[in-house]
Amino acid sequence: MTQLPLRAQLATALGRTAATLSRVTGRGDGSVIGGRISLVLEPDLLRQLAHDRKLALVSATNGKTTTTRLITSALQELGDVATNAFGANMPAGHVSALSSAKNAPYGVLEVDEKYLPEVIDTTGAGVVVLMNLSRDQMDRAGEIWLLAQKWRRALAGKNTHVIANADDPLVTWGASTASSVTWVSAGQPWKEDSWCCPECGGPLDRKGMEYVPPGSSGSGMIPGTTENDWACRECSFRRPQPSWALADNTVLDPRGQCWELNIQLPGRANRANAVIALATAEAFGLSVERALPRLRQVTSVAGRYTTVERDGRHARLLLAKNPAGWLEAFDVLDRSLPVILSVNAQGPDGRDTSWLWDVDYRVLRGRPVYVAGERKLDLALRLDVAGVPFQLADSFAQALSVQPPGKVDVIANYTAFQQIRSEFGRAV
């Protein structure tokens, strides 16, 4: 790595000190405050830290943190990797991640969708990973079509290789101005935000794009141009031919070879994250044979899918921040277990909870359901309308305490999830 100028060295040193103090005093993991202080001292620090590194930027509405972790695990086969493992996905977090591993030749950074154009310009990253776009924190991020449009503008004319999910029309549109794209068929179970063509506004026709649960008829089908497709009725915009494809637990690579994933992370969404990670690893020159074993070693990501224990009760933690995320969480649930739901509406969550009405909660019928969180009454009303019996709890701890010894699933949105993690020492 190129030696940093003296001012940048001072900025990174003070930032790391602030991050350490934050962790020691229990205020957080320090990944944001350290970067903020560093950027005050040297506003151009992110550009300087990114120089001479082989970087991948990972952006999506759902799955950014997990996919970042999977790609990082794979690239560690090649050498040290700088990454923002705990999801601090704005420039301050990126500065902290790169400065904490200043000699790492590789970097994998999760990037907030809204900040992606700025971070592409600043870092000059050689690889950008685009996975999905759906409604999320509308009070902050605004209309997702506008985000896709910003992606298009940011990628136009850049010497950047994009790994993109061909099954999501908005992602395809956002990535289509890039000079080089590897298209991946990773699926799109949540389609309610992309029924219209982003190019002309016409209706999109789809076929073979429904999620087929493992073990069902057709679940082993390899997606391709005949099984999976979408196209606009009124213009030429249509799904590109993917070179990587996911079907159930199988990945088809560009050479036509099939690979069994067999990863430990649960659910269809994580298998989709894994195929994206394999395609990204190959863009760095890493073969599937070398990357896949490292993906299989990942068991949890920043507390997601971790099981914590208290008084004989084993709670598995699942994160769901928006309608698409809840659909993915439902796919992972053990239908024989009770479930605790916790929802807040703080700044990082988005203040508006109207999105709860876009989630189909009827899948929870027939099991014990407990509701906690700052906005438990909002969720309780939604469950009542859906005909899902539930019990209100004053807190997550109370909801857990009334469970019989054994297993229970927990679904929480962002700040509620972090509060639960804190109760168990921020389990990773």
Residue pairs with C-beta under 8 A, 6 or more apart in sequence:
1 52
1 53
1 102
1 103
1 105
2 51
2 52
4 12
4 48
4 49
4 102
5 48
7 41
7 42
8 42
8 44
8 45
8 48
8 49
10 41
10 42
11 37
11 38
11 39
11 41
11 42
11 45
12 38
12 45
12 49
12 95
12 99
12 102
14 37
14 38
14 41
15 34
15 35
15 36
15 37
15 38
15 41
15 95
15 96
15 99
16 34
16 99
16 100
17 34
18 30
18 33
18 34
18 37
19 29
19 30
19 31
19 33
19 34
19 96
19 100
20 30
21 30
22 28
22 29
22 30
22 33
22 34
23 29
23 30
27 33
29 86
29 88
29 426
30 96
31 84
31 86
31 88
31 92
31 93
31 96
31 97
32 88
32 90
32 92
32 93
32 96
33 92
34 92
34 95
34 96
34 99
35 88
35 91
35 92
35 93
35 94
35 95
35 96
35 99
36 92
38 45
38 92
38 95
38 96
38 99
39 45
39 46
39 91
39 92
39 95
42 48
45 95
45 99
46 91
46 94
46 95
46 98
46 119
46 122
46 123
47 122
47 123
47 124
49 95
49 98
49 99
49 102
50 98
50 107
50 122
50 123
50 124
50 125
53 82
53 98
53 104
53 105
53 106
53 107
54 105
54 106
54 107
54 126
54 127
54 284
55 106
55 107
55 108
55 109
55 123
55 124
55 125
55 126
55 127
56 71
56 75
56 107
56 108
56 109
56 125
56 126
56 127
56 128
56 129
56 280
56 283
56 284
57 109
57 111
57 116
57 119
57 120
57 123
57 125
57 127
57 128
57 129
58 64
58 67
58 68
58 71
58 108
58 109
58 110
58 111
58 129
58 131
59 110
59 111
59 112
59 113
59 116
59 128
59 129
59 130
59 131
59 151
60 67
60 113
60 129
60 130
60 131
60 132
60 133
60 171
61 113
61 132
61 133
61 134
61 135
61 136
61 144
61 322
61 324
61 325
62 131
62 132
62 134
62 136
62 269
62 321
62 322
62 324
62 325
62 328
63 131
63 132
63 269
63 270
63 272
63 273
64 87
64 89
64 110
64 111
64 131
65 86
65 87
65 89
65 110
65 301
65 302
65 304
66 265
66 270
66 273
66 301
66 304
67 129
67 131
67 273
67 276
67 277
68 83
68 84
68 85
68 108
68 109
68 110
69 83
69 85
69 298
69 301
69 302
70 273
70 274
70 276
70 277
70 295
70 298
71 108
71 129
71 277
71 280
71 281
72 81
72 83
72 85
72 108
73 294
73 295
73 297
73 298
74 277
74 278
74 280
74 281
74 286
74 290
74 291
74 294
74 295
75 81
75 106
75 108
75 281
75 284
75 286
76 294
77 286
77 290
77 291
77 294
78 106
78 284
78 285
78 286
79 104
79 105
79 106
80 101
80 103
80 104
80 105
80 106
81 101
81 104
81 106
81 107
81 108
82 97
82 98
82 100
82 101
82 102
82 104
82 106
82 107
82 108
82 109
83 97
83 101
83 107
83 108
83 109
83 110
84 93
84 94
84 96
84 97
84 109
84 110
85 97
85 302
86 302
87 93
87 110
87 302
88 94
88 96
88 97
89 109
89 110
89 111
89 112
89 115
90 111
90 112
90 115
91 115
91 118
91 119
91 122
94 109
94 111
94 119
94 123
97 107
97 109
98 107
98 109
101 107
106 284
109 119
109 123
109 125
111 119
113 133
113 141
113 147
114 140
114 141
114 147
114 150
116 128
116 150
116 151
116 154
117 150
117 151
117 153
117 154
119 125
120 128
120 154
120 155
120 158
120 160
121 154
125 160
126 159
126 160
126 161
127 160
127 161
127 162
127 163
127 280
127 283
127 284
128 155
128 160
128 161
128 162
128 163
128 178
129 162
129 163
129 164
129 276
129 280
130 151
130 162
130 163
130 164
130 165
130 171
130 174
130 175
131 164
131 165
131 168
131 171
131 186
131 272
131 273
131 276
132 165
132 168
132 171
132 188
132 190
132 324
133 144
133 147
133 148
133 168
133 170
133 171
133 174
133 193
133 194
134 144
134 190
134 192
134 193
134 194
134 322
134 323
134 324
135 144
135 193
135 322
135 323
135 324
135 355
135 358
136 144
136 321
136 322
136 324
136 350
137 322
137 349
137 350
138 350
138 352
138 355
139 350
139 351
139 352
140 350
141 147
144 170
144 193
145 170
145 198
147 174
148 170
148 171
148 173
148 174
148 198
149 174
149 198
151 174
151 175
152 173
152 174
152 175
152 176
152 177
153 177
155 162
155 174
155 175
155 177
155 178
156 177
156 178
157 179
158 178
158 179
159 179
160 178
160 179
160 180
161 178
161 180
161 181
161 182
161 283
162 175
162 178
162 180
162 181
162 182
163 181
163 182
163 184
163 276
163 279
163 280
163 283
164 171
164 172
164 174
164 175
164 178
164 181
164 182
164 183
164 184
165 171
165 172
165 184
165 185
165 186
165 187
165 188
165 272
165 276
166 172
166 183
166 184
166 185
166 186
166 239
166 240
166 241
166 242
167 185
167 186
167 187
167 188
167 209
167 223
167 228
167 230
167 239
167 242
168 188
168 194
169 194
169 197
169 198
169 204
169 230
169 237
169 239
170 193
170 194
170 198
172 183
172 239
172 240
173 198
173 199
173 237
175 181
181 240
182 243
182 244
182 279
182 282
182 283
183 240
183 241
183 242
183 243
183 244
184 242
184 243
184 244
184 245
184 246
184 275
184 276
184 279
185 223
185 224
185 228
185 242
185 244
185 245
185 246
186 246
186 272
186 273
186 275
186 276
187 209
187 211
187 223
187 246
187 268
187 272
188 194
188 209
189 211
189 268
189 269
189 324
189 327
189 328
189 331
190 323
190 324
190 327
191 206
191 209
192 323
192 358
193 324
194 204
195 203
195 204
196 202
196 203
196 204
197 203
197 204
197 232
197 234
197 235
197 237
198 237
199 232
199 235
199 237
200 232
200 234
200 235
200 237
202 232
202 233
202 234
202 235
203 232
203 233
203 234
204 230
204 231
204 232
204 233
205 230
205 231
205 232
205 233
206 229
206 230
207 228
207 229
207 230
208 223
208 226
208 227
208 228
208 229
209 228
209 229
209 230
211 268
211 331
212 218
212 219
212 221
212 248
213 219
213 331
214 248
214 249
214 268
219 247
219 248
220 247
220 248
220 250
221 227
221 247
222 245
222 247
222 250
222 252
222 258
223 242
223 245
223 246
223 247
224 242
224 245
225 241
228 239
229 238
229 239
230 238
230 239
231 237
231 238
231 239
232 238
243 253
243 254
243 279
244 251
244 252
244 253
244 254
244 275
244 278
244 279
245 251
245 252
245 275
246 252
246 271
246 272
246 275
248 271
249 260
249 261
249 262
249 271
250 258
250 259
250 260
250 261
251 258
251 259
251 261
251 274
251 275
251 278
251 288
252 258
252 259
253 259
253 278
253 282
253 288
257 288
259 278
259 288
259 292
261 271
261 274
261 275
261 292
261 295
261 296
262 296
263 270
263 271
263 274
263 295
263 296
263 298
264 296
264 297
264 298
264 299
265 273
265 274
265 298
265 299
265 300
265 301
265 305
266 305
266 332
267 328
267 331
267 332
268 328
268 331
269 328
269 331
269 332
274 295
277 291
277 295
278 288
278 291
278 292
278 295
281 287
281 288
281 290
281 291
282 288
282 291
299 305
300 306
300 427
300 428
302 428
303 317
303 319
303 417
303 421
303 426
303 427
303 428
304 317
304 318
304 319
305 316
305 317
305 318
305 332
306 316
306 317
306 427
306 428
307 314
307 315
307 316
307 317
307 407
308 314
308 315
308 317
308 424
308 427
309 315
310 400
310 424
311 401
311 405
312 405
312 406
313 400
313 403
313 404
313 405
313 406
313 408
314 406
314 407
314 408
315 340
315 400
315 407
315 408
315 409
315 410
316 407
316 408
316 409
316 410
317 410
317 412
317 417
317 420
317 421
317 427
318 329
318 332
318 333
318 409
318 410
318 411
318 412
319 325
319 329
319 411
319 412
319 413
319 414
319 417
320 326
320 328
320 329
320 411
320 412
320 413
321 349
321 413
321 414
322 355
323 355
323 358
323 359
326 359
326 411
327 359
329 411
330 363
330 364
333 339
333 363
333 409
333 411
334 407
334 409
335 366
335 367
336 367
337 367
337 407
337 408
337 409
338 367
338 368
338 369
338 370
338 403
338 408
338 409
339 364
339 367
339 368
339 369
339 370
339 408
339 409
339 410
339 411
340 370
340 371
340 372
340 393
340 396
340 399
340 400
340 403
340 408
340 409
340 410
340 411
341 369
341 370
341 371
341 372
341 373
341 379
341 390
341 410
341 411
341 412
342 371
342 372
342 373
342 376
342 396
342 399
342 410
342 411
342 412
342 413
342 416
342 417
342 419
342 420
343 349
343 353
343 356
343 373
343 374
343 375
343 376
343 378
343 379
343 412
343 413
343 416
344 373
344 374
344 375
344 413
344 414
344 415
344 416
344 419
345 351
345 352
345 353
345 374
345 375
345 378
346 374
346 415
348 414
348 415
349 413
349 414
349 415
349 416
353 375
353 378
353 379
356 378
356 379
356 382
357 382
359 382
360 386
361 382
361 383
361 386
361 388
362 386
362 387
362 388
364 383
364 386
364 388
365 387
365 388
365 389
368 391
369 383
369 388
369 389
369 390
369 391
370 390
370 391
370 392
370 393
370 399
370 402
370 403
371 379
371 380
371 383
371 390
371 391
371 392
371 393
371 399
372 392
372 393
372 394
372 395
372 396
372 398
372 399
372 416
373 379
373 396
373 412
373 413
373 416
374 416
376 392
376 393
380 390
380 392
383 390
384 390
391 399
391 402
393 399
393 402
396 410
396 412
396 416
396 419
396 420
396 423
397 423
400 408
410 420
412 419
412 420
421 427
